[in-house]
Amino acid sequence: ATIQIEWSDEQTQTLTAVQLRNGCPCATCREKRSAPSPDPLQLQVITAEEAKPLTIDGMRPVGRYAYQVTFSDGHDTGIFTFEFLRSLGE
């Protein structure tokens, strides 16, 4: 799943659901990314939603500066500012 953004300077950007989810700027995701790596011998338990291919279930504008993205794994707390979205493609 991808989204395509056409910026006002006529640049076009394509982002995948995985890129967006991996870059989620919410506090929980930032904390998980900075945490030490889990023990590779420890079995990770995931939900049924996390086992399915990741998709974008919805996007809702937040003011005139960002979008809140809802992912198929149920995550929806990240607020993706336009500036942050633009930086993901660089």
C-alpha positions, 0 to 999 in steps of 0.5 A, spaced: 500 500 500 502 506 498 500 514 498 502 519 493 503 526 495 503 532 490 507 538 493 505 545 491 512 545 488 510 540 483 514 535 486 511 528 487 512 523 493 510 516 494 510 513 501 509 506 503 505 504 509 511 500 511 515 507 511 510 511 514 509 506 520 516 505 521 517 512 521 511 514 526 513 520 530 508 518 536 511 517 543 510 510 543 513 508 537 519 513 538 520 510 545 520 503 541 525 505 536 530 507 542 529 501 546 535 496 546 534 490 541 530 484 544 533 478 545 533 474 539 532 467 542 526 470 545 519 469 541 516 475 539 508 475 540 504 479 535 497 480 534 493 477 528 493 484 525 500 485 525 501 478 522 497 481 516 500 485 510 500 492 513 495 497 509 493 504 511 486 504 513 485 512 513 488 518 513 484 524 517 487 532 516 489 535 523 488 542 522 492 545 516 499 542 518 498 534 518 495 528 518 493 522 523 494 516 519 490 509 521 494 503 520 491 496 519 495 493 525 490 498 529 495 504 530 493 511 529 496 515 534 502 518 530 501 525 527 504 526 521 506 533 519 507 536 512 514 537 514 515 530 517 512 527 511 516 531 506 523 528 510 521 521 509 522 521 502 529 524 502 
